[in-house]
Amino acid sequence: MAPHRTQLHSSRFWSARRPKLPLTEGHLVLRLNDPALAFGTASAADLLNCYGRLRRALAALKGATAAQLYLALDWQPVGDAVGEPLAETSTPTLHLFFHWPGGTAPAGPLRLPAHRRMAAPGTGELDAELRGRLAGLPSSGTGATPESAVSRRALGEGPRPGDPPPGADRSWEPPGWADRPFHIEPAPPRPGEPFRGGHWTAIPRFPAPTLDRLAPAALLTLAETMQRLASHPHPGRQGLAVWATDDWGSPAPATLHIFARRHGGSSPLLAGFVAGGGLDLPVPADGQAKNDAPSPTLEK
């Protein structure tokens, strides 16, 4: 088993570590160094920078092509925790699952109840390589493109990712909604299933080749929106869980899936999302989509 919370890199606000129970070889966490620190512009920029450093390091070391990110807001997974990793600590933590050809994706382990999951073996060698690589990576060049520049460029390129089609009814949107950095709306149900509230999708409105290229201000706006969703009294919620897939080889914008959480709730939306293939990556090395059942392992 991996050493207890093996630290790989520490920055001003965030630290990169191996979790206590790594579910895959690419499973890492970013933890806030001081839980008392408020999430502001500097902390958001440092979070994006740390994720970018890890992304570049694993792309160089393992040929990583994508990552899936999990965050719990005001929520501690309980019971079987199907669909989500167990909490490492009460400290704000971002779980990262990096993918590379031949590597294991998190969908398989996360479909199992927590007591049946096993730690991924043989992470020590990669940790040593990653620690050395991170120490040699410059921090410059991984920050976000200034939001104003991205906005100006995007406004001249026609419809933005997440924008509704021309002529669509937007009367329900609050004032200024169209200019927010993320388009957020209720997620449609899977074919044949009834609509259930408590699942939203968020798509960046402005071009960003990877999530670490988002502007810190955009991340803050998203966090504020999520806090409002989590505190909505009807129905009462205890928190949120978020899954995002960042496939930096895909032209499609990243989609964040946001789930309302309630202890003892009767609608296991997150577990159904993962069990139904929400975390499967249909991107084998030959670039051709498969027609058979999704596999938790990326193919060589």
C-alpha positions as CSV (number, residue, x, y, z in Angstrom):
1,M,0.0,0.0,0.0
2,A,1.2,3.5,-0.7
3,P,2.7,5.4,2.2
4,H,0.4,7.4,4.3
5,R,-0.4,10.6,2.4
6,T,2.8,10.7,0.4
7,Q,3.5,14.3,-0.4
8,L,4.7,15.1,-3.9
9,H,4.7,18.9,-4.1
10,S,3.7,21.9,-1.9
11,S,2.7,25.3,-3.1
12,R,1.6,28.4,-1.3
13,F,-2.0,27.3,-0.7
14,W,-2.2,23.7,-2.0
15,S,-0.3,20.5,-1.7
16,A,-0.2,17.6,-4.1
17,R,-0.3,14.2,-2.4
18,R,-0.9,10.5,-2.9
19,P,-4.2,9.7,-1.1
20,K,-4.3,7.1,1.7
21,L,-6.2,4.7,-0.6
22,P,-5.2,5.4,-4.2
23,L,-7.9,3.7,-6.4
24,T,-5.7,3.9,-9.5
25,E,-2.1,4.6,-10.3
26,G,-3.2,8.1,-11.5
27,H,-5.2,8.9,-8.3
28,L,-3.8,12.0,-6.6
29,V,-5.2,14.7,-4.4
30,L,-4.7,18.4,-3.9
31,R,-5.3,19.5,-0.3
32,L,-5.6,23.0,1.1
33,N,-2.6,23.7,3.3
34,D,-4.6,25.7,5.9
35,P,-8.3,24.8,6.2
36,A,-8.9,28.3,7.7
37,L,-7.9,30.1,4.5
38,A,-10.8,31.5,2.5
39,F,-11.1,30.6,-1.2
40,G,-10.2,33.8,-3.0
41,T,-8.4,34.8,-6.2
42,A,-5.0,33.9,-5.0
43,S,-6.1,30.5,-3.8
44,A,-8.0,29.8,-7.0
45,A,-5.0,30.7,-9.1
46,D,-2.7,28.5,-7.0
47,L,-5.2,25.6,-7.4
48,L,-5.2,25.9,-11.1
49,N,-1.5,26.2,-11.2
50,C,-1.0,23.1,-9.1
51,Y,-3.4,21.1,-11.3
52,G,-1.6,22.3,-14.4
53,R,1.8,21.3,-13.0
54,L,0.5,17.8,-12.3
55,R,-1.1,17.5,-15.7
56,R,2.1,18.5,-17.5
57,A,4.2,16.2,-15.4
58,L,2.0,13.2,-16.0
59,A,1.7,13.9,-19.7
60,A,5.5,13.9,-19.9
61,L,6.0,10.8,-17.6
62,K,3.1,8.6,-18.6
63,G,1.6,10.1,-21.7
64,A,-1.5,11.2,-19.8
65,T,-4.3,12.5,-22.0
66,A,-7.1,13.2,-19.6
67,A,-8.1,13.6,-16.0
68,Q,-11.3,13.3,-14.0
69,L,-11.7,15.6,-11.0
70,Y,-13.9,15.1,-7.9
71,L,-14.8,17.7,-5.3
72,A,-17.2,17.5,-2.3
73,L,-18.6,20.7,-1.0
74,D,-20.0,20.7,2.6
75,W,-20.3,16.9,2.2
76,Q,-18.7,13.8,3.6
77,P,-19.3,10.6,1.7
78,V,-21.0,8.0,3.9
79,G,-21.8,4.3,3.8
80,D,-20.9,2.5,0.6
81,A,-20.0,5.8,-1.1
82,V,-20.7,4.3,-4.5
83,G,-19.6,6.8,-7.2
84,E,-17.2,8.8,-5.1
85,P,-13.9,8.4,-3.2
86,L,-14.0,8.5,0.6
87,A,-13.0,11.7,2.3
88,E,-9.3,11.9,3.1
89,T,-9.9,14.5,5.8
90,S,-12.2,17.5,6.6
91,T,-9.7,19.7,4.8
92,P,-10.9,20.9,1.4
93,T,-9.6,18.3,-1.1
94,L,-9.7,17.9,-4.8
95,H,-9.4,14.3,-6.1
96,L,-7.6,13.9,-9.4
97,F,-7.7,10.7,-11.6
98,F,-5.3,11.0,-14.4
99,H,-5.6,8.7,-17.5
100,W,-3.0,7.4,-19.9
101,P,-3.1,4.5,-22.5
102,G,-3.1,1.2,-20.6
103,G,-4.0,2.8,-17.3
104,T,-7.0,2.1,-15.1
105,A,-9.9,4.6,-15.0
106,P,-11.7,5.2,-11.7
107,A,-15.1,4.1,-13.0
108,G,-14.5,0.5,-12.1
109,P,-13.3,0.9,-8.5
110,L,-15.9,3.6,-7.8
111,R,-18.8,1.3,-8.8
112,L,-17.8,-0.9,-5.9
113,P,-18.9,-0.2,-2.3
114,A,-16.1,1.5,-0.3
115,H,-15.3,-1.6,1.8
116,R,-14.5,-3.7,-1.3
117,R,-12.1,-1.3,-2.9
118,M,-8.4,-2.1,-3.0
119,A,-5.4,0.3,-3.1
120,A,-3.7,0.4,-6.5
121,P,-0.3,-1.4,-6.2
122,G,3.1,-0.1,-7.3
123,T,2.6,3.6,-7.0
124,G,6.0,4.3,-5.3
125,E,8.1,4.4,-8.4
126,L,5.8,6.8,-10.1
127,D,5.6,9.0,-7.0
128,A,9.4,9.3,-6.9
129,E,9.5,10.2,-10.6
130,L,6.7,12.6,-10.2
131,R,8.2,14.3,-7.2
132,G,11.4,14.9,-9.1
133,R,9.6,16.2,-12.2
134,L,7.4,18.6,-10.2
135,A,10.5,20.0,-8.5
136,G,12.0,20.8,-11.8
137,L,8.9,22.3,-13.5
138,P,8.7,26.1,-13.5
139,S,5.6,27.6,-12.1
140,S,5.2,30.1,-14.9
141,G,3.4,29.2,-18.1
142,T,0.6,27.2,-16.3
143,G,-1.6,30.0,-15.2
144,A,-4.9,30.8,-16.7
145,T,-5.3,33.0,-19.8
146,P,-6.6,36.4,-18.6
147,E,-10.4,36.3,-18.5
148,S,-10.8,39.6,-20.3
149,A,-8.7,38.4,-23.3
150,V,-10.6,35.1,-23.5
151,S,-13.9,36.9,-23.3
152,R,-13.0,39.3,-26.1
153,R,-11.7,36.5,-28.3
154,A,-14.8,34.4,-27.6
155,L,-17.3,37.1,-28.3
156,G,-16.0,37.5,-31.8
157,E,-16.3,33.8,-32.6
158,G,-20.0,33.3,-32.6
159,P,-21.9,31.1,-30.1
160,R,-19.9,30.1,-27.0
161,P,-19.9,26.6,-25.5
162,G,-23.0,26.1,-23.4
163,D,-25.0,28.8,-25.0
164,P,-28.6,27.8,-25.8
165,P,-29.5,27.7,-29.5
166,P,-30.7,31.0,-31.2
167,G,-34.3,31.7,-30.4
168,A,-34.4,29.5,-27.3
169,D,-36.5,30.8,-24.4
170,R,-34.2,32.4,-21.9
171,S,-36.8,34.1,-19.8
172,W,-36.1,31.9,-16.8
173,E,-32.4,33.1,-16.6
174,P,-31.6,35.7,-14.0
175,P,-30.2,39.0,-15.2
176,G,-26.6,38.7,-16.3
177,W,-26.7,34.9,-16.5
178,A,-25.6,34.9,-20.2
179,D,-22.4,36.7,-19.3
180,R,-21.4,34.2,-16.5
181,P,-18.2,32.2,-17.2
182,F,-20.2,28.9,-16.9
183,H,-23.5,27.9,-18.4
184,I,-25.4,25.9,-15.7
185,E,-28.6,24.1,-16.3
186,P,-30.5,21.0,-15.0
187,A,-29.1,17.8,-16.5
188,P,-31.5,15.9,-18.8
189,P,-32.4,12.4,-17.6
190,R,-31.0,9.3,-19.4
191,P,-33.3,7.9,-22.1
192,G,-36.2,6.1,-20.6
193,E,-35.8,7.6,-17.1
194,P,-37.9,10.3,-15.4
195,F,-36.5,13.7,-14.6
196,R,-35.1,14.0,-11.1
197,G,-34.0,17.3,-9.7
198,G,-30.6,17.7,-8.0
199,H,-28.3,17.1,-11.0
200,W,-26.9,20.0,-13.0
201,T,-24.3,20.4,-15.7
202,A,-21.8,23.3,-16.0
203,I,-19.9,24.1,-19.2
204,P,-17.3,26.9,-19.6
205,R,-18.6,29.6,-21.9
206,F,-15.2,30.7,-23.0
207,P,-12.6,28.6,-24.8
208,A,-10.1,26.8,-22.5
209,P,-8.0,23.9,-23.9
210,T,-7.7,22.4,-20.3
211,L,-9.4,23.3,-17.0
212,D,-6.2,24.7,-15.6
213,R,-6.4,27.4,-18.3
214,L,-9.6,28.8,-16.8
215,A,-9.4,32.2,-15.2
216,P,-9.3,32.3,-11.4
217,A,-12.3,34.7,-11.5
218,A,-14.3,32.1,-13.4
219,L,-13.5,29.5,-10.8
220,L,-14.6,31.9,-8.0
221,T,-17.9,32.6,-9.8
222,L,-18.5,28.8,-10.2
223,A,-17.8,28.3,-6.5
224,E,-20.3,31.0,-5.5
225,T,-23.0,29.5,-7.7
226,M,-22.4,26.1,-6.2
227,Q,-22.7,27.5,-2.7
228,R,-26.1,28.9,-3.6
229,L,-27.2,25.6,-5.1
230,A,-26.0,23.8,-1.9
231,S,-27.9,26.1,0.4
232,H,-31.2,26.1,-1.5
233,P,-33.8,25.2,1.1
234,H,-36.3,23.4,-1.3
235,P,-35.5,20.6,-1.1
236,G,-33.1,20.8,1.8
237,R,-29.5,19.7,1.0
238,Q,-26.5,18.9,3.0
239,G,-23.9,19.7,0.3
240,L,-22.8,19.0,-3.3
241,A,-20.5,16.6,-5.1
242,V,-18.9,17.5,-8.4
243,W,-17.3,15.3,-11.2
244,A,-15.5,16.9,-14.2
245,T,-13.8,15.2,-17.1
246,D,-10.9,17.2,-18.6
247,D,-9.9,15.5,-21.9
248,W,-7.3,17.9,-23.3
249,G,-7.2,16.0,-26.6
250,S,-10.9,16.7,-27.2
251,P,-12.3,19.8,-29.0
252,A,-15.4,19.6,-26.8
253,P,-15.5,21.8,-23.7
254,A,-15.2,20.1,-20.3
255,T,-18.5,19.3,-18.6
256,L,-18.9,19.5,-14.9
257,H,-21.6,17.4,-13.3
258,I,-23.0,18.8,-10.0
259,F,-25.0,16.7,-7.6
260,A,-27.1,17.8,-4.6
261,R,-26.4,15.5,-1.6
262,R,-28.8,14.6,1.2
263,H,-28.1,12.0,3.9
264,G,-30.8,9.3,3.6
265,G,-32.0,10.6,0.3
266,S,-34.1,8.3,-1.8
267,S,-32.5,9.3,-5.2
268,P,-28.9,8.1,-5.6
269,L,-28.2,10.4,-8.5
270,L,-24.4,10.2,-8.3
271,A,-24.2,6.4,-7.9
272,G,-26.5,6.1,-10.9
273,F,-24.4,8.5,-12.9
274,V,-21.2,6.5,-12.3
275,A,-22.9,3.1,-12.7
276,G,-24.5,4.3,-15.9
277,G,-21.2,5.2,-17.6
278,G,-20.9,8.8,-16.6
279,L,-17.2,8.4,-15.9
280,D,-16.3,6.1,-18.8
281,L,-13.9,7.5,-21.4
282,P,-14.7,6.2,-24.8
283,V,-11.4,7.3,-26.2
284,P,-9.2,4.2,-27.0
285,A,-5.7,4.9,-28.5
286,D,-6.9,4.5,-32.1
287,G,-9.4,7.3,-31.7
288,Q,-12.3,5.0,-32.7
289,A,-15.3,4.8,-30.4
290,K,-16.3,1.3,-29.2
291,N,-19.7,-0.2,-29.6
292,D,-19.5,-2.8,-26.8
293,A,-19.8,-2.3,-23.1
294,P,-17.6,0.4,-21.6
295,S,-14.4,-0.9,-19.9
296,P,-12.8,0.6,-16.8
297,T,-9.3,0.2,-18.5
298,L,-8.0,2.4,-21.3
299,E,-6.7,0.3,-24.0
300,K,-3.2,0.3,-25.5
